[in-house]
Amino acid sequence: MMTKPVAIGIMCKTPIPGASKTRLSPPLSAAECAEISACFIRDLAKTIDELSLSADVVPYAVYTPKGSEESLRRLLPDSFRLALQCDGGFGVRLLQGTIDLLNDGNSGAILVNSDSPTLPKAVLRQAVDAVASGDNVTLSPAVDGGYTLIGLSKPHARLFEDIPWSTSEVYRLTLERAREIGLPAKIVHGWYDVDDKASLKMLEDELSGKRLDFMAQDVAGASAPATRKFIRQWRLASEMLAR
């Protein structure tokens, strides 16, 4: 069994109007896209911080751009460490982020996208246990064909090679790469990313109390208080403008 902690890092870009969550505009304005991105980071960080109180977990923000540390810090609990993303494509940054977290004294590294504010603590707990069980790739499949998180106890560059990022093939091809190199895959419960108008509607439905089709009966989404407040205020403002 592993005795060192497992790192959980949020792969994030410090929110900046005009450069954050641009696929959510419309219906959101550029300023609102940055605001909801900040809410997503706050809520996911809160869930990871809560998990770190009961599990051997070290929270990180694996962030970009350099120089935005002060702004990002305001969104994070004090438990979070910062790790700057390297330059390069997304696969390069995922691999190097994994290496950086492992080199920081952790036995495993889980990288989570920053677009899943309601990602359940139970899913993260499953991922930590899976990564701690040995040399494997741990994945939470996303509804759109990607993955919400990836976890490793050793870096495996092949997992990130020749992947058409931001497509519906990401999860399938990652499993294919794992099979190529003989790496076991541990699959934890899937979730969804909020990155376009359709997935924003999924988020609204979930926060209104609806159970989404992919959800298991025994896995409930995190409360996401910052995101919930943003959605409520945005909806009220939209209704007032429509009158």
N, C-alpha and C positions, 0 to 999 in steps of 0.2 A: 504494500500500500504506500501511496505517496505521503510524505510527511510535510513537504513544503506546500504553501497555499496555491490555489488556482487563481489566476488573474482573470477578471472580466473587464474587457475594454470596450467602450462605446466608440465606434468609428464615426467621427463627427467633424463637421465643418462649423466653426463658430458662426452663428447666424448674422448675416449682413443683408439688409434690404437690397433687392435686385440680384443677389447672388445665392439666395437660399430658397429651396423648395419651389423653384420657378415653374415646375409642372403643375403646381396648384393655382397658378394664375392664368386665366380665371378659374374659379370664382373669387379667389382671394387677391387682394392687392399685393404689391411687392413688400410693403411694410408688414402686412398681415402674414405673408409667407415667412418672413424672418421671425415674426412673433410666435407663430405656431411651431416653428422649428425649435425655438428656445423652450417652448412648453414641452415638446417631445423630449428634449434632452433632460430637462428638469425631472420629468416624471419617470423616465427610464433610469436615471441616476438615483432617484429616490428608491426604486425597487431594488436596484443592485446594492445600495447602501444598507437597506433593511436586511437583505440576504447576508451581507457581510457580518451582521451582528450575531448570526446563528450558524454560520458556516465558515470554513477556513478559506475565505475569499478576499482578494485585494482588488478594489475598484480602480479603474483607470478611465481617462478620456484620451483616446488616441486621435489627436486633433490636427487640424490645419485651419487657417494659415499661421505661420510663425508670426509672433507679435500680437496675437489675439488672446494671449493667456489671461489677462486681467478681465476681459469681457466674459470669457468662458468660465472662469472661476466663480463668477457670480451666479452661475446656473447649477453649480455642483455642491454636494455636501463636502464637508471638510475631509472626509475619508479618502477622497479621490486624489490619485496621482495623475500627472500629465505626462503623456508620451507623444512627441511630435511625429506626425506622419512624414515619411520620406517622399521624395519626388518620384514620379513615374505613374504608370497606369494603375488601375485599381487592384489588379492581381499582385503587382509588385508591392503595393502598399499593404495589402493584407498579409503577404508573406513576411515582409519586414516588420510589420506590427507584431506578428506572432513571435518572431525571433527576438524582438526587443523586450517583450513581456517575459519570455522564457529566460532571457539573459539577465532580467532584473530580479532573479532569485525565486521565480515561481515554477512549480512543477507542471503546470498546464496553462494554456492561454485560450480564452474564449473571446472572440470578437463579435460584437453585436451591432447591427445597423442601428442608426439613430432615428429611424422612421416608424418605430413600433412602441408608442407610448404606453399601451396597455399590455405589453408582453408580461405574462404571468410570472410571478416569482417561482412558482412550481416548475415551470419550464426551465428556468435558469438553474434551479436546484438539480433537475434531472441532468442537465448538461454538465454541471460540475461533477456529479457522480460518474457520468460516462467518461469524461476526460480523465478523471482520477483512476479509472479502472485499468488503464494501460495505453499502449500505443495504438491509437485509432483516430479516425476523423469523426467528430460529433457534429451533427447537423440538425437544425430545425428548419424543415422545408417551409417556404413561404407560399401563399396562395397564388402568387403571380408566376411561380416557376423558379424563383430564386431561392435563397435561403436567408432566414432571419438571423441566424448565428452559425458560426463555425468554431469548433474547438479542437485543439491539438495538444499533445504532450511533447511532440517532437516536430520540427519544421519539415514539411514535405512539399518541395517546390512544385512538383508535378501537378498537385491539386489546383494550382492557380494558373497553369499554362494553357494557352489556346482556349480560353473561356470567353465567349461573347457576352461581356458584362451588360447588365440592364436588359436582358432578354429572358424569355421563358425557358431557355435551355440551360441555365446556370446550374440548377440543382442536379438535373439529369447528367450533365457532363461531368460535374464534380464527382458523382458516384462512379461514373465510367473511369475517371482518372484513378480513383481509389482502387478499383478492381485491377487496373493495369499494373499498379505497384504492389498489389497484394495487401492493401491496408484495410483492416476491418472498418466498417461504417456503423456507427451507433446513431440511431435516429430518435430524436425526442419529439415531443408534440409540436406540430407546426403552428404558425401564426400568420400575420399579414403585415405588409408594409404600407404606410400611407404616403403615396407619392404622386397621386393624380386625382382627378375629380371623382372617379368611381370609388377608389379606396377611401377618399375623404367621406363619401356617403356611408361606406361600411363603418367607419369610425363613429359617425353620427348615430347610426343605427345601434352600434354596440353600447355607446354611452347613454342612449335612451332606454336601454334595458333589453334590447332584442338579442337573442342568441343567434350568432352567425352559423351558417351551415357547417363549416369545418370544425366548429368547436366541440371538444369532447364534453360530456356531461359533468365530469369531475374536475374540469379545468376552467377557472373563471379568470377573466382579464383583470389586470391591476386597475386600481381606482382612477389613476391618472388625473389628479385634482387640477393641475395647471391647465392641461389640455381641455378638461371638462369645462373649466371656467371660461377659457377662450371661446370654445364652441358656443356656449350659452350666450356670451356677450355678442359674438359675431352674428348669431341668429337673431337676437333682439334688434341689433342695429340694422340688419337686412330687412327685417319686417317693418321697421319704422320708415325706412327709405321707400319701401314698396307701397306705403299708404298714400 
